[in-house]
Amino acid sequence: MQLFNRLYVTDDKNNKTAVFIDLKNLEKNEEEIHEFIDVLVAVSRKDDELIDWEVAKKKLRKKGKL
């Protein structure tokens, strides 16, 4: 079930590279759009290297971000 209109931009191999969301739908479907974006981010990071949480905290502290 599609809760809001969206349009995908694809490259020459038909891979999705961008998505347009109609701003008219933003207010009435804000929660669904945020969930959609969370899924997009998760999928884009599925092959990222995993780091132990303690190691990540040390790196963040070293950079002054925690």
HELIX and SHEET records of a PDB file:
HELIX    1   1 LEU A   23  ASN A   25  5                                   3    
HELIX    2   2 GLU A   30  SER A   44  1                                  15    
HELIX    3   3 TRP A   53  LYS A   62  1                                  10    
SHEET    1   A 2 ARG A   6  THR A  10  0                                        
SHEET    2   A 2 LYS A  16  ILE A  21 -1                                        
END                                                                             
